[in-house]
Amino acid sequence: MVSEFLRELVAQRADYRCEYCCLPEFVSADRFTVDHIQPRSLSGSDDLDNLAFACRRCNERRYNFTTGIDPEIKQEVALFNPRQQKWADHFAWSSDGLRIQGVTPTGRATCDRLDMNDDRHANGFIQTSRQFWRQIGIHPPQ
């Protein structure tokens, strides 16, 4: 568990958005967490360059995984690392702004591992929420 001071530094650096799905913290009922990119269970540290701001959903689905399977090429690849990679190099928003699309093996594997579009649930909660946020002008992020 990181200190409140460290959490605030990580949150400010991320502009209070999940560094995986881009959800702004202010629309979430849950307080966002600090994700260890290299998990502590795998010898990861509390250094700032190993920490990412993450919504609870992304953090729980990422768990201690550092790799995922790219569903297109069926190979194991490293998950997105927000300290070493740029989001826009690996992901893009669909034209309607409701889905995150992986545009690289890393992006696709991360979308799949974190279920960033809530494809595993029939109710489409994530897309419904994103549609509402788009209507009120806070989504997709610039």
Secondary structure, DSSP 8 states (H G I E B T S, - for coil): ---HHHHHHHHHHTTTB-TTT--BGGG-SS--EEEESS-GGGT----GGGEEEE-HHHHHHHTT--EEEETTTTEEEE---TTTS-HHHHEEE-TTSS-EEE-SHHHHHHHHHHTTT-TTSTT-HHHHHHHHHHHTT--S--
